[in-house]
Amino acid sequence: MARIRIENLHKAFGDFTAVRDSTFTIEDGEFFVMLGPSGCGKTTTLRMIAGLELPTSGSIRLDDEEVSFRRASERDIAFVFQLFALYPHMDVRANMGFPLKCDGLARAEIRARVEEAARLLRIDHLLDRSVSGLAGGDLQRVALGRAIVRRPKAFLMDEPLGVLDTELREVMIGELRALHTRLGATTVYVTHDQLEAMAIADRIAVMNHGVVEQIGRPQEVYDRPASLFVADFIGSPPMNLLPVPGGLAPGDHAIRVGEAMVAVPILREPADGDLVLGVRPEHVRLDDAGAVRGEVYGAEYLGTTQIVTFATGLGTIRARLPSAVPVRTGERVGLSFRSEKLSLFQAADGRALRTALHEAPVAGGRAHG
């Protein structure tokens, strides 16, 4: 398969910058997910890797070979679209074999590759069916099969599960991950769905306004967000972000949040100016002796857990608590935080601060994988 290297990749459409100086590496055989809201530049980056868009500047290397300005047909990359892009007048076999027919392969070779891919995707019983009558999940398998038969260096997928309903999407996430394990293929996958990304990725690149905010393994991105944007975008519900006026010196182990003193990880660097304290909902605890006081605003039952919202003098705080913990709307309670799990950010630029527990991940448009 292929190692893909992106260096200082930049794309502008007139006065609008879609991708701003991105630098990262997608390793051979990796399932790499580009995640972010609509308009963040993830699909534009994918299309530049595919050759469907040309960069304004920068470099794209496929197995150390410069391909930045080559045609898509010269890159040996397969693209899977959100809307399948199948030929409705053809049956499944013809759709899957069409790219091989265009390449001039012999009929016997085309038939063998199509049937091999169909068995892999468990659609061999559909080969002689028209695609126009297939369900969404089967249509996506046909689209995947059409890409697999080419045996490309890399697979590029642009929100391939976006049109499927929730139940079918969950099934296809598992199947895509299993398929990737069997093929060992380099895969670049674009989505705006964080749960999808967390479930399927080896590594995630989180993008915002054309900039790569952070690259890391799913747990790393969740536990150690590199910026306020990542902290707020990743997680359901997202990280609680509490304003902290004033700075913090290296060696300090507590910070004033409103009227409360909260223990925090010791900083590795000085923090001048206003800060923001980040705490995940699962790291908030009910504590009669807790320095932060709040009133129960409401609770959302989720089976084994519940999301409880508290109104505090610091703003709204959400906690993920066991469902067995009794809470009543209007009840006054004390809250405490797991200090070893807290994050600190500069309010001015949103950058995460390095602490004694961990180093902050790379943030900004020149993130490296």
Secondary structure, 3 states (H helix, E strand, C coil): CCCEEEEEEEEEECCEEEEEEEEEEECCCCEEEEECCCCCCHHHHHHHHHCCCCCCEEEEEECCEECCCCCHHHCCEEEECCCCCCCCCCEHHHHHHHHHHHCCCCHHHHHHHHHHHHHHHCCHHHCCCEHHHCCHHHHHHHHHHHHHCCCCCEEEEECCCCCCCHHHHHHHHHHHHHHHHHHCCEEEEEECCHHHHHHHCCEEEEEECCEEEEEECHHHHHHCCCEHHHHHHCCCCCCEEEEECCCECCCCCEEEECCEEEECCCECCCECCCEEEEECHHHEEECCCCCEEEEEEEEEECCCEEEEEEEECCEEEEEEEECCCCCCCCCEEEEEECHHHCEEEECCCCEECCECCCCCCCCCCCCCC
